[in-house]
């Protein structure tokens, strides 16, 4: 029976995270790398070997006690260790310190607020809110983070809740962008690469290319920065209007 703390198997648990799951009245654990569990769950990490310290299921990681095959068969209905590890990774509870848990919640809180900023505007000013304002508003409504749901899903909930307290609309900004002829091709490519940019039309007016496009509100500042700094005043950016996104019409991607 392997013991993960013995020097013979060369496994050093210096960055260990334990994912625990109760099944069939027994506790099962796997030893993972701290920074990889969330990456696996979000889908950004797909190599199981990068997540697990060792492909084994334990009854107690800290003591190096490996679960027996008959225990696994009884609890999981199978004894394929790799598949059981995947199930524990997906459904188990990540054991972390209180500080680590709070850091994770703080990070997700900011990510949710940033997603709201990227997708919404203040209909009175036709501009996105600063992230700090959305964070304050989330605190004011006492929004509680749900660790097992991703930030984009929770942002939809937050948008619905915040609409009851502050002016907020899900929308794309319709912009009219004027690009000087000599920079038009290069800058148009830069603009097109901004996430969620949709070009509605373009035409030449004298020595400038006029592009009409839709962008997510969160990219307005970047678009404005590109036009101001790279055209040295020869370009122009104008907000034409907002295209409202109705509930269910668009998902947060």
Secondary structure, DSSP 8 states (H G I E B T S, - for coil): ---TTSGGG----TTEEEEEEEETTEEEEEEEEHHHHHHHHHTS---HHHHBSSS--EEETTTTEE--HHHHHHHHS---HHHHHHHHHHHSEEE--HHHHHHHHHHHHHHHHHHHHHHEEBTTTTB---HHHHHHHHHHTT----TTS-HHHHHHHHHHHHTTTS--EEEEEEEEEEEEHHHHHHHHHHHHTSTT-EEEEEEEETTEEEEEEEEEGGGHHHHHHHHHHHTTTS-EEEEEEEEE--TTT----
